[in-house]
Amino acid sequence: MFDKTLSIIMAGGIGTRLHPLTADRAKPAVPFGGKYRIIDFTLTNCLHSKLRRVLVLTQYKSQSLQKHLLDGWAIFSSEISEYIMLVPPQMRTGESWYVGTADAIFQNMYLIERSDPRYVLILSGDHIYRMDYAAMLQFHHNQQAELTVACMQVPLASASAFGVMSVDHAQRISEFHEKPQQPQPMPGNPHSALVSMGIYVFNRELLCHALQADHDLVLSSHDFGKDIIPKLIQTHKVCAYRFGGEAGRVTPDQYWRDVGTIDSYYAANMDLLDPVPPMNLYQPDWPIRTYHEQNPPARMVRGTSGHEGQLVNSLISSGSVICGGNVRHSILFPQVQVHEHAVVEDSILFSGVSVGAGALLRRCIVDKNVHIPPGEQIGFDAAADAARFTRSESGITVIPKGYRFIP
C-alpha cells in the first residue's frame, strides 16, 4: 500500500488568526516546541508511516517554508520514486489561486494522474499530532472503503468548529455536517461529538471524479467538508477511522491540536512543559524530524556580578546562553540569550532573541531577532502592552519579528 499511496499536504494557509507570527511566514512554517516547525509533525508522520511520495501544496508567504523543507527534508531519493515535492499555485485550471481545499487538489490533478496512485492521502500541514497513517490505510483497505475520514472525540461544546459525523456499527459514516451550530452528540454520550480531523484517504478514481464534479458546480465553495464529503456519504462507502487507538506503531496519546490562534498555539507549546506531557516527543522509534542548525551546546553561566540565575521546568535549545538570568516554565529556541537578573516566565522566545539585564517577561511570545532592552517589562500592564503589541484574548503578548524598541 505504501508504494500505491500519494500523500498531499495542504500547506498554503495564510494563518490570519496567528498574526503577527504569520506576517512573514505561512502557518505551517511557524516555529514550535523549541526546535521544530509546525509542518514537521505531519511530515514526520509520513516518514515513519513509510510514505515516501509527498506533495506539499504551498500558497501564501511560502519562502520560509520552502527553505525549511530544502534544508531539513531533502532526504528522499527521486531515483527510486521517492520525493517531498513543493508545489506552488500554478493556475493550470484557471486564473485564480486556490479557493478551497478541494480546489487546491483539483488544480493539481495532473500530478495525481502522473503519479498513478491507488490511494490519495490528504493531510493538513498545520496541526500538532503524531499518527501512523499506515494503520489508517490498512483500515481503509480492510473496510473496502472508497473514502475514509480520520475522526476523534471532542467535547460537544467545541464541536461546532469541526465537521461532525454520525457512524453506524460498521464505522460507516451516515451523516456529516460541517461546523453545525447545534452539533449532534454521540449515541450514549451526550457531552461529546465525533468530528473530522481533516485527514482523508481516497480511492484515486473517486477523488478525481468527485473533484471534477465539484469544479463544475458554480455555487460550490470547493471544500471537502462543506461540499465533497456530505454528497459522497449518500452514494459511496465512506468510513470513519478512530484516531488514537491501539492500531499503529505510535504511542496512542490521542493528542491533536489545531494551533490556529495565538492562544491555542501558546497552550500547545506549554503542554510540552507538563510533568507528563500529553504528547510524547521522546518515543525513541518516532522522533520528530526537523532541520538542525549548527550551534554550540546550550549553556547556563553566572553573570558578571556572580549571580547564578535560575532555570526551572523549561525547554532550552542549542546555542542558547542564560547568563545569570532566570527562566521559568518557558521555551527557548536556538541562540537565545538571557542576561543577568532578567526574568523570563511562562514565555516562548524564538531564535536570536536577546533579553537584556533586569528585563521582565511574563506570558509573552517573542519572534525572531528581537532585543529586549535592559529593564524592559512586558506582560505586567495589559493596557501598555496592547498599545504596542498584539495581545490575545487570554492575555498573551506577541512581539513581532525584528521589532525595535524606541529608547
N, C-alpha and C positions, 0 to 999 in steps of 0.2 A: 504493500500500500504506500510505502514511503516514496518509491520511485514514481508512483502513479498520482501523486498529490502535488499540486501547485499551491503555495501559500501566498496570500496577498495581504499586506499590512497597510491599513489606511493611516497615513502619517501626514495628512495635509491640514490638520486642524489649526485654525488661527488662534484659538485659546484666549478669546476676549476676556473671559472671567478670571484669567490668571495674569492679566496685565498688572504691573509692568514687567513681570518675568518673561512675558512673551512679546515685549516691544521689539526685540531684535532676533527672536528665535521662534521656531514652531513649537507647539506644545509638546510633542514627543521628544524634543531636544532639551527640555528644561532639566537642569541637574537635579539629582535626587539621592538622598541617603549618604552623602559624604563623598561618593566617588562615581556614581552612575549617572546615566541619563534615563529618562522615563522609558524610552523605547527599548532599552537594554533588556527589560524584563520579558517583553514579547519575543524579541529576537533570541533570547536565551531559551525560552520555551521551545522555539523552533529547533534550535541547535540540539538540545537534549532529547527532543522528540524525533530526531533523525530526519527532519525535514530540511532538505538542502537546496530546494528551489524556491526562492523567496523574492517576490516583487514588493518594493516599498514605494507606495504612491505618495509623492510629495506635492505640495502646492504653495502655501504661504511661507515666506521667510525661511527658506529651506537651506540656506548656506551653512549654518551651524550644524544642522542635522547631517548634511552631506559630508562635511568634513569629519564629523564623528564616526560615521559609518565607514568612510575610507580609511581612517586611522585605526579604528578598533575592530572592524568587522570584515576586512578583506581576507577571509580565512578559507573560503571555498575555492575549488578548482573548476574553472569553466571547461577544462579539457575532459572532465568526466561528468559534464552537465550539472554541475553544482554552482549556485550563484546566489548572491544577495544583490539585486539589481535596483538601483534608484531610478524611478520613472516619474519625471516631472510632467505636468499637463502638456499635451501635445496638440490638443484641439483637432483630433483626427476625424471627429464626427460632427464638427460644427465650429463656431467661433466663440464659444463660451468656456469659462473654467468649469470645474466640477460644481454641479448644483445639487448634489445629494450623494449619499453613499452608493446607491445603485448606479447613478450616472457616472461616478468615478470608475467603477468597474466596467461599465458599458463602453466608455471612451477608450478603454484598453483591451477590448475584446480580442483584438488581433494577437495580443501577447498570450492570451489563454489558448487561442486556436493554434498558435505556433508551438506552444509547449505541449499540446495534446495530452492533458492530464485526464485521468478518470474522475478524480475528485478535486474540488477547489475549496481550500480552507481560507475563510475571510476573517481577518483579525483587526483589532484596533491597536494603534501604536501608542496610546496614551493612558493605559491602565497599569496599575501596580498589582501583580499577582504572579503566582507560579502554577503552571498547569502542564500536564503531559497530554499533548494533543494526540499522541499515538493511541491512547486509550479511547479518546473520543472518536477517532477514525475507525477503530475496531468496533466500537458500539454501532456506529453508522453502518458499517458493513454487515454486522451480525443482524441488525434490525431490518436489513434490506430497505433502508430509508432512502428517500430521494433528497431530503434536506433534514439536517439535524441542527438544532439550536441549543447551545450551551445555556444552562439556566442555574439560578441559585435562589435560595430562600432569603427574603428580606422582611423587615417589619412592615406591616400594612401601611403605617403612617408615611413611609418613604417610598412606597411602591409606585406612586404616580409619576415618578421621574424615569420610569423604565417601561419597557414593553412587558405587559402582564399576560400570562398564559394560563390555560387550564389543560390538564393532561388526563388521559384515561389510564387504566391499569396496565396497559402495554406501553406506556410512555409516549403515546401518540398525542400530538397537540390537537385539541379540539376547538380551542378559542384562543385568539391573540388580539390584544388591544394595546396600541402604542400610547403610552403616557395617559391613561384614563384618569379622569378627575375622581372617580369612585372605583378604585381597584377591587377586583374580585378576590376575596381571601381563599386560601387553600381549604379544601374539604377537611373538616375536623380540626382546623387550626385557624380560628377567626382573627388572629392577630398577625398573621404572616401571609405573604403572597409569593408566588413563583414568578420570577422575572427573567427576561433575556439579558445575557451578558454581552450581546453584540458579537458573538463568536458563532460562525456558521460553517457547516460542511455541506457543500452542494455536489450532487452529481453534475458533471460538466454540462451534459446535454440540457438538463433542466435549467441550470443557471443561464446559459446562453439564450434559451427560449424565453425565459421569464424577463430577462433584461431587454430583449428586443421588443417584446410585447409592452413592457412598461415605457420604453423610449417612445413608442408610437402614441402614447396617451398624452395629449397636450396638457391636461389638468393634473397630471401626476406630479408629486413632489420628488419623485425618483429616490425614494428612501426605502431601505429594506424593511424597517419596522412598520412604517406607515402604509406602504403600498405593495411590496412584494410578498411578504410572509402571510398577511391576512388572506390574500387571494389563494395562495398555494395550499393552505391547510384545507381548503374546500375541495381541491381536485387531486392532490398528491399526498404521498405518505411523508408527513413531517413529524419528526420525533424530537423529544426533549432529552438532553444529556445532562445529568445532575453533576454539577461541579463539586469537587472536594470529597469525592468518595474514595473508597479503598483502591479502585482500579487505577493503574498507572504507577510510575516509579517515584513521583514526587511526594513529599510528606503532605498528607491531607489536612493542611491547616485551614482550608476554606477561606483564606484571606484574598479579597479582591476589592480594590478601591479605584474609583473614578476620581482622579485628582484634578477636577475641572475648575475648582475655585481656590482662592488663596487659603481659605480656612480648611478645606479638605486636603489640600497639598501639605499644609503645615501639620495637620493632625496625622497624616500618613507617615511623615518623617518622624514625628515624635513617637509614633508606635514602635519605631526601631529601638527606642531607649527604654522600653518596658523591661522589667527584670526577666520576664519570659516573653520576648516579642511575639506578637500574633502571627508574624510571618518569619519563618526560619531561614535566614540568609546563610546559615552555617551548615546546611546539609552537604556533606562532602561530595556526593555524586550529582549535585545540582547547583554548582556555583553560578552566580550571576556574572556573566562576562561583560567587560567594558574596555575602553581604552585606558591604559595606564601611562600616565606621564612619568618621565624620568626625573624623579625628585629624590632628595635625600630622605632619611627617616624623619618622622615627627619627633619633636624634642620638647621637653619641659625643663626650663633652667631658671635659676633665681635672677631677679632683676638687678639693676646696677647698685641699688641700695642694700641688696642682700635679701629682699623679700622673696620668699619661696613660691608664692602663688598657690593655686589650688585647682585640681581637676576632679570633677565629680560626675559620674554617670554620663559620659559624653562619647561621641564618636569623633576621633581626630585622624585626619588623613595625612598622607605623606607630604613632607616639605613644610608642615606647619610648625611654628615655634611659639610656645607660651613662655614669655619672658617675665616671670613674676606676676603674671595676670591670674585671674580667677575665671574658670569656665565651668559652668554647672548646667547639667541637663541640656546640652546643646550639641549641634552637629557642625563640624568644621571641615570644609573641603580642602583640597591641597593648597599649600603655600599661604596659609593664613597666619598672621602674626597678632598676638595679644600681648600688649605691653604692661609694664608694672602698674599694679593696683587697679587695672581695668577689670570690669566685671561683665562677663557675657553670660546671660541666664535665659534659658528657655528659648534659644535663638538658633538660626541657621545662617552660617556665613559661607558664601560661595568663594571660589578660588580667587586668590590675590587680595583678599580683604585685610586691611590693617586696622587694628583698634588701638588708638593712642592711649598713653598713660592716663589712668584715672577716669577713663570714659566708662559710662554705664549703659549697657544694652539689655533690654528685657522684652521678650516676646517679639523679636524682630527677625525679618528675613533680609539679609544684605546681599545684593547681587555682586557680580564680579568687579574686582579692581576699584573698590571704594576705600578711601582712607577716612576713618572716623577720627576727628581731631581729639587731642587730649582734653579731658574734662567734659566732653560732649555727653548729653543724656538723651536717650531715645527710649520710649516705651513707658514713660512715667507721667507725661502730660498729654492727654488724649487730644485736646484742642490744638496744642502746639504741633504735635505730630501730624495731625490731619491737615494742618495749614501747609506743611512742607512735603508730605509724602502720601502715598496710598495707605489707607488704613482699612482693614477688613471689618466685617460685621462683628466678629468676636474680639477685635482689638489687636490684630496682628499688624505691625507696621512694616512696610516694604520699602527699602531704599533701593532705587533703580541702579542698574549697571553704570559704573563710571561717574556716579553723582559727585559733584564737587561742592563742598561746604564753603559758604562765604565767611571769611574771617570776621 
